[in-house]
């Protein structure tokens, strides 16, 4: 039986639902589909400081340790081994986007311990999630001859620019662009989340083998919404709810959703915006951005859902928003919330800049592609409402054919099977 090791680095899976839903869960299902040809285990390289916090380090350490213990136990029940490897560097979560000198420190602090673990685990293949893990896998290939599969997740150098870590064409940016070419070139295969991302990687290395596996959704975990009852609970009866779930691409996009609501209200005066943000600290800034666009207090609601409240947010929405302005990485984005919106019965409204989403929406006719920054006619919105039921049903079809976790897991199985045969 072949051994597959899935690797994350400078991320804390016990704090990230996305790592579980977009990496752990699909690979666990892929293992089950492999008919015993290979087994998968997980290794997370976690900076020791990520277990702590500035305000109450001891309390946060206990909380982080318990979450990690629960994650390990849950995966073990599925027959999957989960290990962690602590590293002293980096110190801060924002240093996930490493600068050049920080990258050198990260490798020096992490690689020796990782090599020792790999000598013990003896994997036949490493699946590296995102660039820092792929950099480690690249070194492991050079030292131990272990092949790796590169799951890019996003455009790391460009995302680092967006995060304000360094500027375009700075030495740090150029450093990572050169590393990017090498990491892609030496991988057995690359996995990306959208078709535009496939084209982007082939633009970097025309000889790369690139597979499209989108951000997935588990339809079985999204309960059929009792929309009337939920709307009544929140006092939103007889309102058409535009839902924005989760974080915004950039702070400037907060105002963009407000701008779009004002546009839509010309067609649907009963429209209201609901922003469901998981970070309460962002609430005041989101409210200010919406008010600055000219919205009134009755035009929007801001909630910070936890646990079961998240399901209620999905039940509230009549259409889901993925509105982002054009920056370097939006072209290749395929948001996790696309599948969540569609599986909950919401057509999706997005900007053309989020090309990975926009192509699928236009192909399946399950939403609306519009740019609120442009003075377009309202013809698209009128057609959207006229065919609302068809858009909703087409969204379910897109989930079934492309975005469901079972479809994505089968693609992972196929890619891993093929790579192991090389």
URFENRA-V621104 format. One record per backbone hydrogen bond with DSSP energy under -1.0 kcal/mol. CO is the residue of the C=O (numbers start at 1). NH is the residue of the N-H. E is the energy in kcal/mol with one decimal. If there is no record, write none. Layout:
BEGIN
co & nh & e
CO & NH & E
CO & NH & E
END
This chain:
BEGIN
co & nh & e
2 & 39 & -2.5
3 & 124 & -2.5
3 & 125 & -1.3
4 & 41 & -2.0
5 & 127 & -2.8
6 & 43 & -2.7
7 & 129 & -2.7
8 & 45 & -2.8
12 & 15 & -2.4
16 & 20 & -1.2
17 & 21 & -2.7
18 & 22 & -2.9
19 & 23 & -1.4
19 & 24 & -2.3
20 & 25 & -3.2
23 & 27 & -1.6
24 & 28 & -2.4
25 & 29 & -2.2
26 & 30 & -2.4
27 & 31 & -2.3
28 & 32 & -1.7
29 & 33 & -1.6
34 & 37 & -1.3
37 & 2 & -1.7
39 & 4 & -2.9
41 & 6 & -3.1
42 & 83 & -2.6
43 & 8 & -2.0
44 & 85 & -2.6
45 & 10 & -2.0
46 & 87 & -1.7
47 & 50 & -1.9
48 & 51 & -1.5
49 & 52 & -1.6
56 & 60 & -2.4
57 & 61 & -2.5
58 & 62 & -2.2
59 & 63 & -2.1
60 & 64 & -2.9
61 & 65 & -2.8
62 & 66 & -2.3
63 & 67 & -2.1
64 & 68 & -2.5
65 & 69 & -2.2
66 & 70 & -2.3
67 & 71 & -2.3
68 & 72 & -2.5
69 & 73 & -2.4
70 & 74 & -2.6
71 & 75 & -2.2
72 & 76 & -2.1
73 & 77 & -1.8
75 & 80 & -2.6
76 & 79 & -1.9
81 & 42 & -2.9
83 & 44 & -2.2
85 & 46 & -1.7
87 & 48 & -2.3
92 & 95 & -1.7
93 & 96 & -1.8
94 & 97 & -1.3
96 & 98 & -1.3
99 & 103 & -2.3
100 & 104 & -1.6
101 & 105 & -1.9
102 & 106 & -2.6
103 & 107 & -2.5
104 & 108 & -2.3
105 & 109 & -2.3
106 & 110 & -1.6
107 & 111 & -2.5
110 & 114 & -2.1
111 & 115 & -2.8
112 & 116 & -1.8
113 & 117 & -1.9
114 & 118 & -2.6
115 & 119 & -2.2
116 & 120 & -1.3
117 & 121 & -2.9
118 & 122 & -2.9
125 & 5 & -2.9
126 & 149 & -3.0
127 & 7 & -3.5
128 & 151 & -2.9
130 & 134 & -2.1
131 & 135 & -2.6
132 & 136 & -1.6
133 & 137 & -2.3
134 & 138 & -2.5
135 & 139 & -1.9
136 & 140 & -2.3
137 & 141 & -2.3
138 & 142 & -1.8
139 & 143 & -2.3
140 & 144 & -3.2
141 & 145 & -1.3
147 & 126 & -1.9
148 & 188 & -2.9
149 & 128 & -2.8
150 & 191 & -2.8
151 & 130 & -3.4
152 & 154 & -2.3
154 & 156 & -1.3
155 & 159 & -3.1
156 & 160 & -2.1
157 & 161 & -1.4
158 & 162 & -2.2
159 & 163 & -2.0
160 & 165 & -2.4
161 & 164 & -1.5
167 & 170 & -1.8
170 & 174 & -2.7
171 & 175 & -2.2
172 & 176 & -1.9
173 & 177 & -2.1
174 & 178 & -2.0
175 & 179 & -2.1
176 & 180 & -2.7
177 & 181 & -1.4
178 & 182 & -1.5
179 & 183 & -3.0
180 & 184 & -2.3
181 & 185 & -2.5
182 & 186 & -2.2
189 & 150 & -2.5
190 & 211 & -3.1
191 & 152 & -1.7
192 & 213 & -2.8
194 & 198 & -1.5
195 & 199 & -1.8
196 & 200 & -2.0
197 & 201 & -2.5
198 & 202 & -2.2
199 & 203 & -1.4
200 & 204 & -1.0
201 & 205 & -2.7
205 & 208 & -2.3
209 & 190 & -2.8
211 & 192 & -2.7
217 & 405 & -2.0
218 & 221 & -2.0
219 & 222 & -1.4
225 & 227 & -1.2
226 & 230 & -2.5
227 & 231 & -2.9
228 & 232 & -2.1
229 & 233 & -1.8
230 & 234 & -1.6
231 & 236 & -3.3
232 & 235 & -1.0
236 & 239 & -1.4
240 & 272 & -2.4
241 & 318 & -2.9
241 & 319 & -1.6
242 & 274 & -3.2
243 & 321 & -2.8
244 & 276 & -2.9
250 & 253 & -1.8
251 & 254 & -1.5
253 & 257 & -1.4
255 & 259 & -2.3
256 & 260 & -2.1
257 & 261 & -1.9
258 & 262 & -1.9
259 & 263 & -1.4
260 & 264 & -2.9
261 & 265 & -2.4
263 & 266 & -1.3
264 & 267 & -2.1
264 & 268 & -3.1
268 & 271 & -2.3
272 & 242 & -3.0
273 & 301 & -2.3
274 & 244 & -2.8
275 & 303 & -2.9
276 & 246 & -3.0
279 & 282 & -2.0
280 & 283 & -1.6
282 & 286 & -2.3
283 & 287 & -2.6
284 & 288 & -2.4
285 & 289 & -2.2
286 & 290 & -2.1
287 & 291 & -2.5
288 & 292 & -2.6
290 & 295 & -1.7
291 & 294 & -1.6
296 & 299 & -2.1
299 & 273 & -2.5
301 & 275 & -2.8
303 & 277 & -2.4
306 & 309 & -2.1
307 & 310 & -1.8
308 & 312 & -1.2
309 & 313 & -1.8
310 & 314 & -1.8
311 & 315 & -1.7
312 & 316 & -1.6
313 & 317 & -1.3
319 & 243 & -2.9
320 & 349 & -3.2
322 & 351 & -1.3
327 & 330 & -1.1
335 & 338 & -1.2
336 & 340 & -1.1
337 & 341 & -2.9
338 & 342 & -2.3
339 & 343 & -2.7
340 & 344 & -1.3
341 & 346 & -2.4
342 & 345 & -1.7
347 & 320 & -2.6
348 & 368 & -2.5
349 & 322 & -2.7
350 & 370 & -2.5
351 & 354 & -1.2
353 & 355 & -2.1
354 & 358 & -2.7
355 & 359 & -2.5
357 & 361 & -2.3
358 & 362 & -2.4
359 & 363 & -2.2
360 & 364 & -2.4
361 & 365 & -1.4
361 & 366 & -1.3
366 & 348 & -1.7
368 & 350 & -2.4
371 & 374 & -1.9
374 & 376 & -1.8
378 & 382 & -2.1
379 & 383 & -2.4
380 & 384 & -2.3
381 & 385 & -2.3
382 & 386 & -1.8
383 & 387 & -1.8
385 & 388 & -1.1
387 & 391 & -2.4
388 & 392 & -2.2
389 & 393 & -2.2
390 & 394 & -2.7
391 & 395 & -1.6
392 & 396 & -1.4
393 & 397 & -1.6
394 & 398 & -2.1
395 & 399 & -2.2
396 & 400 & -2.4
397 & 401 & -2.7
398 & 402 & -2.2
398 & 403 & -1.5
399 & 404 & -2.2
403 & 217 & -2.1
404 & 408 & -2.3
405 & 409 & -2.8
406 & 410 & -2.0
407 & 411 & -1.7
408 & 412 & -2.4
409 & 413 & -2.6
410 & 414 & -2.3
411 & 415 & -2.5
412 & 416 & -2.7
413 & 417 & -2.7
414 & 418 & -2.2
415 & 419 & -2.5
416 & 420 & -2.5
END
